[in-house]
Amino acid sequence: MGKILKNIRKYINEVVTNSGKYHDFYLLHFREMIKLIPVVGSWIDAVTIGATIDANLQERLEVLEESCKKALEASDKTTLESEIASINGAFAVIAITNLDDISKRIENALGEISNSLKLLSDNSQEVRPHKNFKFVTISGASAVGKDCLLDFILSQQPKTNAKLELLRKFTTRDKRNTDSRYYDFVTDKEFDLLDKSGNVLFPYYKRDARYGFEYAHLIDLAQQDCIVFCIFTHFDGFLTAKQVLKEKNIHHISILLTASQECLFLRSNTRNLDPNDLKKRKRSILADLVFLEENPTFVENNFDLVFENGDSSSKVDCYNKVTELIGLSEMQIQIDSLNINQN
């Protein structure tokens, strides 16, 4: 852990030198970040002496270290700015999710991070989505198979040269065995701080838990030649999200999975859920199904693909429809030759 922190301090000092020649703003911002690095290091040393290092913290520090390395390798302004956005996001997550006891000391620096993210995202000349960038949202009621579809797509990634990514998502709910790897589980206080810093995109509340996507991560990925996937379950906020993406000139592809109430309830019953959680899930399913039934125009106008995902033989059909829609025909699967359990 100490070696990683030492490397990060060294890398960011070097990034200051490299980025300062492009714009004084970066020089000022990174000076503020560097002031916090000893604070982060001291806190980590204090709480981890003689203890097992938290796996999430270790992973986040490694992400920050890798982002710093990439920034040093940047040979042009656009690439450097992309990596700076990634550094900002990684540093903000580390600071917020691990330093509750010194939150007042990092508040000013989080403000600097928020300002930098806003400047990078609001200036259309500074942040332009890559011409091949696609943002794919998968929506639907609970138990309709959103995560299963996403995991299946990613399992077939070796079939394409396209870069496929998951947009990181913050949530305050408990972790489940079926969760995909894009979730970052945080406390309510951590979510508040992340939201205050400007790093939560499309926040919403569902079944006593809060959700939101990492803004810096999307801005970083949008400048790359890649396809980014995310699960978007908040129908009330969907129109706003579509408008924001449109204003950012982000190519948005929206997919809606549907299934009958009977099918969704049956799937929910087979999951190892607390009885109270199961009741909340079923109420949420009913609310989503009623909304979709009562708003056919919403469905017709806002989704590029609507797929019935209720029967046991639809998994590969659904996968093929989605990959065709997003332009990944090389990933198509011939159902006759497939030898897997499609349930």
Legacy VTK file of the C-alpha trace (Angstrom):
# vtk DataFile Version 3.0
C-alpha trace
ASCII
DATASET POLYDATA
POINTS 343 float
0.000 0.000 0.000
2.803 2.396 0.918
4.543 1.793 -2.408
1.371 2.592 -4.350
0.903 5.868 -2.445
4.529 6.806 -3.046
4.130 6.117 -6.767
0.908 8.123 -6.939
2.578 11.117 -5.274
5.467 10.920 -7.733
3.225 10.449 -10.770
0.918 13.337 -9.922
3.884 15.663 -9.410
5.045 14.712 -12.894
1.533 15.111 -14.321
1.484 18.668 -12.936
4.554 19.486 -14.985
3.153 17.899 -18.148
-0.349 19.356 -17.873
0.740 22.826 -16.773
2.147 23.530 -20.207
-1.348 23.066 -21.677
-3.319 25.194 -19.258
-2.721 26.912 -15.902
-5.998 25.413 -14.638
-4.473 21.940 -14.440
-1.443 23.243 -12.612
-3.662 24.853 -9.965
-5.944 21.851 -9.613
-3.202 19.280 -9.201
-1.445 21.412 -6.626
-4.603 21.089 -4.531
-4.707 17.327 -5.087
-1.076 16.890 -4.094
-1.788 18.557 -0.749
-4.223 15.758 0.033
-1.983 12.826 -0.836
-0.053 12.901 2.487
-3.407 13.110 4.297
-4.670 10.036 2.461
-1.432 8.196 3.153
-1.408 9.077 6.863
-5.012 7.977 7.287
-4.419 4.662 5.532
-1.293 4.010 7.606
-3.213 4.761 10.803
-6.163 2.461 10.148
-4.396 -0.461 8.473
-1.457 -1.086 10.830
-1.621 -4.743 11.793
-4.834 -5.243 9.853
-5.807 -6.717 6.515
-5.919 -4.044 3.825
-9.413 -3.417 2.540
-9.731 -5.031 -0.908
-11.868 -2.223 -2.330
-9.389 0.416 -1.175
-6.484 -1.526 -2.654
-8.309 -1.853 -5.984
-9.218 1.845 -6.067
-5.636 2.877 -5.354
-4.439 0.629 -8.169
-6.941 2.295 -10.528
-5.635 5.715 -9.483
-2.032 4.612 -9.965
-2.794 3.255 -13.446
-4.593 6.480 -14.408
-1.558 8.493 -13.343
0.712 6.307 -15.467
-1.509 6.790 -18.522
-1.537 10.549 -18.002
2.260 10.595 -18.036
2.271 8.654 -21.304
-0.170 11.075 -22.978
1.359 12.703 -26.046
-1.434 15.158 -26.860
-3.818 17.492 -25.068
-7.009 15.484 -25.692
-5.570 12.245 -24.310
-4.114 14.042 -21.311
-7.467 15.643 -20.492
-9.184 12.264 -20.702
-6.716 10.753 -18.240
-6.981 13.778 -15.942
-10.750 13.225 -15.785
-10.083 9.596 -14.861
-7.622 10.651 -12.135
-10.140 13.136 -10.737
-12.837 10.495 -10.538
-10.589 7.856 -8.978
-9.218 10.275 -6.404
-12.682 11.525 -5.478
-13.983 7.983 -4.911
-10.984 7.083 -2.724
-11.237 10.242 -0.679
-14.987 10.007 -0.169
-15.377 6.295 0.516
-12.413 5.947 2.882
-11.996 9.186 4.788
-15.215 9.775 6.727
-13.348 10.940 9.806
-11.519 13.710 7.937
-14.311 14.713 5.545
-14.062 18.375 6.547
-10.384 18.444 5.613
-11.077 17.143 2.111
-14.169 19.258 1.392
-12.252 22.041 -0.362
-10.344 19.598 -2.535
-13.556 17.809 -3.487
-14.856 21.178 -4.593
-11.817 21.541 -6.827
-12.449 18.092 -8.269
-16.091 18.972 -8.883
-15.097 22.166 -10.678
-12.619 20.340 -12.875
-15.173 17.708 -13.851
-17.674 20.429 -14.711
-15.169 22.354 -16.793
-14.155 19.254 -18.700
-17.730 18.148 -19.369
-19.362 21.513 -20.101
-16.788 22.761 -22.579
-17.752 21.117 -25.878
-14.398 22.050 -27.391
-12.549 20.285 -24.598
-14.679 17.115 -24.345
-16.020 15.648 -27.568
-17.492 12.143 -27.677
-15.532 9.829 -29.940
-17.260 9.332 -33.291
-17.619 5.582 -32.615
-18.674 5.880 -28.970
-21.991 4.224 -28.071
-23.808 4.302 -24.739
-26.161 1.331 -24.283
-28.751 1.320 -21.495
-30.621 -1.857 -20.519
-33.903 -1.274 -18.678
-36.692 -3.388 -17.246
-38.351 -4.535 -14.041
-36.526 -6.526 -11.371
-35.761 -10.165 -12.303
-36.273 -9.533 -16.025
-32.692 -10.590 -16.776
-30.808 -7.305 -17.209
-27.623 -8.349 -15.403
-27.730 -11.817 -16.971
-27.884 -10.284 -20.451
-25.041 -7.915 -19.646
-22.868 -10.694 -18.228
-23.605 -12.864 -21.283
-22.571 -10.087 -23.679
-19.307 -9.529 -21.824
-18.580 -13.269 -21.753
-18.559 -13.221 -25.567
-16.196 -10.238 -25.818
-13.302 -12.303 -27.291
-15.351 -12.581 -30.500
-14.933 -8.883 -31.299
-12.151 -6.326 -31.523
-14.508 -3.665 -30.186
-13.788 -2.348 -26.706
-16.701 -3.110 -24.361
-16.943 -1.348 -20.997
-19.296 -1.142 -18.009
-20.248 2.234 -16.557
-19.586 2.218 -12.824
-22.670 2.585 -10.651
-22.846 3.643 -7.006
-25.467 2.097 -4.738
-26.227 2.071 -1.022
-27.969 -1.319 -1.054
-26.423 -4.587 0.120
-24.422 -6.672 -2.314
-26.066 -9.709 -3.941
-24.504 -12.850 -5.376
-25.956 -12.046 -8.808
-24.521 -8.514 -9.017
-22.339 -7.587 -11.982
-18.892 -6.152 -11.360
-19.814 -2.575 -12.289
-21.370 -1.838 -8.862
-19.504 0.240 -6.277
-21.197 -0.248 -2.897
-21.136 2.819 -0.646
-22.814 4.096 2.516
-25.485 6.807 2.552
-22.946 9.313 3.857
-20.495 8.384 1.119
-23.250 8.719 -1.480
-24.078 12.201 -0.134
-20.458 13.270 -0.491
-20.155 11.784 -3.968
-23.326 13.575 -5.024
-22.117 16.840 -3.502
-18.837 16.545 -5.396
-20.753 16.379 -8.688
-19.658 12.833 -9.457
-23.103 11.150 -9.404
-24.985 11.072 -12.699
-28.753 10.350 -12.898
-29.255 9.700 -9.143
-32.449 7.905 -8.100
-34.044 6.077 -5.179
-35.531 2.588 -5.388
-36.583 0.060 -2.728
-34.949 1.956 0.161
-31.631 2.279 -1.683
-29.924 5.009 -3.676
-28.311 4.626 -7.073
-26.332 6.753 -9.488
-23.664 6.449 -12.175
-20.098 7.767 -11.975
-20.022 10.990 -13.985
-16.245 11.176 -14.404
-16.168 7.598 -15.677
-18.726 8.356 -18.414
-16.919 11.537 -19.516
-13.657 9.602 -19.729
-15.136 6.672 -21.690
-17.117 8.931 -24.038
-13.858 10.141 -25.557
-12.776 6.614 -26.462
-13.582 4.236 -29.314
-15.732 1.910 -27.226
-19.230 0.701 -26.376
-20.358 1.303 -22.790
-23.197 -0.596 -21.125
-25.223 0.206 -18.027
-28.381 -0.970 -16.278
-30.925 1.862 -16.071
-34.019 0.967 -14.034
-35.497 4.355 -13.108
-38.282 5.031 -15.605
-39.226 8.369 -13.997
-35.787 9.756 -14.760
-35.350 8.165 -18.171
-36.519 11.136 -20.260
-34.201 13.493 -18.388
-31.301 11.108 -18.883
-31.990 10.847 -22.620
-32.053 14.633 -22.912
-28.754 15.027 -21.043
-27.096 12.439 -23.284
-28.492 14.177 -26.357
-27.101 17.531 -25.209
-23.689 15.898 -24.727
-23.906 14.511 -28.294
-23.610 10.979 -26.908
-24.938 8.196 -29.154
-27.501 6.503 -26.900
-29.009 3.074 -27.633
-31.843 2.042 -25.300
-33.058 -1.514 -24.697
-36.114 -2.581 -22.705
-36.578 -6.152 -21.460
-40.078 -7.285 -20.519
-41.693 -10.371 -18.989
-44.981 -11.346 -17.376
-45.720 -10.736 -13.711
-45.939 -14.488 -13.131
-42.494 -15.038 -14.633
-40.874 -12.194 -12.659
-42.459 -13.302 -9.378
-41.330 -16.896 -9.975
-37.750 -15.787 -10.615
-37.810 -13.591 -7.514
-39.062 -16.494 -5.381
-36.053 -18.596 -6.390
-33.580 -15.993 -5.144
-32.266 -16.150 -1.613
-33.974 -12.968 -0.417
-35.114 -11.801 2.982
-38.951 -12.014 3.160
-39.209 -8.252 3.603
-36.897 -7.647 0.639
-38.948 -10.062 -1.451
-42.129 -8.108 -0.682
-40.448 -4.835 -1.673
-39.149 -6.396 -4.871
-42.599 -7.657 -5.857
-44.166 -4.257 -5.154
-41.480 -2.673 -7.323
-42.127 -5.192 -10.120
-45.855 -4.443 -10.047
-45.219 -0.687 -10.124
-42.898 -1.009 -13.129
-45.286 -3.295 -15.027
-48.218 -0.957 -14.401
-46.172 2.031 -15.559
-45.170 0.313 -18.798
-48.711 -0.900 -19.458
-50.231 2.532 -18.866
-47.604 4.397 -20.898
-47.277 2.634 -24.270
-46.220 5.888 -25.957
-43.306 6.204 -23.527
-42.118 2.741 -24.528
-42.636 3.317 -28.239
-40.819 6.667 -28.315
-37.883 5.963 -26.027
-36.577 2.451 -26.670
-34.711 1.227 -29.727
-35.424 -2.407 -28.874
-38.165 -3.981 -26.755
-37.635 -7.691 -26.125
-39.863 -10.212 -24.361
-37.411 -11.999 -22.062
-39.785 -14.291 -20.241
-39.460 -17.716 -21.868
-36.578 -20.104 -21.287
-35.405 -20.164 -24.911
-35.066 -16.408 -25.345
-31.625 -15.800 -23.833
-29.626 -16.231 -27.045
-32.370 -14.639 -29.156
-32.190 -11.570 -26.945
-28.390 -11.515 -27.092
-28.418 -11.718 -30.902
-30.979 -8.924 -31.211
-28.922 -6.651 -28.968
-25.576 -7.321 -30.634
-27.172 -6.732 -34.035
-28.663 -3.431 -32.863
-25.375 -2.050 -31.547
-23.387 -3.115 -34.608
-21.589 -6.197 -33.284
-22.650 -8.746 -35.901
-19.384 -10.631 -35.416
-20.609 -11.609 -31.937
-23.774 -13.316 -33.204
-24.410 -16.877 -32.003
-25.939 -19.648 -34.122
-28.605 -21.141 -31.877
-28.565 -24.573 -33.560
-24.883 -25.026 -32.753
-25.091 -23.685 -29.218
-24.592 -26.197 -26.434
-25.371 -24.280 -23.278
-28.191 -24.081 -20.760
-30.251 -21.070 -21.821
-32.346 -20.822 -18.666
LINES 1 344
343 0 1 2 3 4 5 6 7 8 9 10 11 12 13 14 15 16 17 18 19 20 21 22 23 24 25 26 27 28 29 30 31 32 33 34 35 36 37 38 39 40 41 42 43 44 45 46 47 48 49 50 51 52 53 54 55 56 57 58 59 60 61 62 63 64 65 66 67 68 69 70 71 72 73 74 75 76 77 78 79 80 81 82 83 84 85 86 87 88 89 90 91 92 93 94 95 96 97 98 99 100 101 102 103 104 105 106 107 108 109 110 111 112 113 114 115 116 117 118 119 120 121 122 123 124 125 126 127 128 129 130 131 132 133 134 135 136 137 138 139 140 141 142 143 144 145 146 147 148 149 150 151 152 153 154 155 156 157 158 159 160 161 162 163 164 165 166 167 168 169 170 171 172 173 174 175 176 177 178 179 180 181 182 183 184 185 186 187 188 189 190 191 192 193 194 195 196 197 198 199 200 201 202 203 204 205 206 207 208 209 210 211 212 213 214 215 216 217 218 219 220 221 222 223 224 225 226 227 228 229 230 231 232 233 234 235 236 237 238 239 240 241 242 243 244 245 246 247 248 249 250 251 252 253 254 255 256 257 258 259 260 261 262 263 264 265 266 267 268 269 270 271 272 273 274 275 276 277 278 279 280 281 282 283 284 285 286 287 288 289 290 291 292 293 294 295 296 297 298 299 300 301 302 303 304 305 306 307 308 309 310 311 312 313 314 315 316 317 318 319 320 321 322 323 324 325 326 327 328 329 330 331 332 333 334 335 336 337 338 339 340 341 342
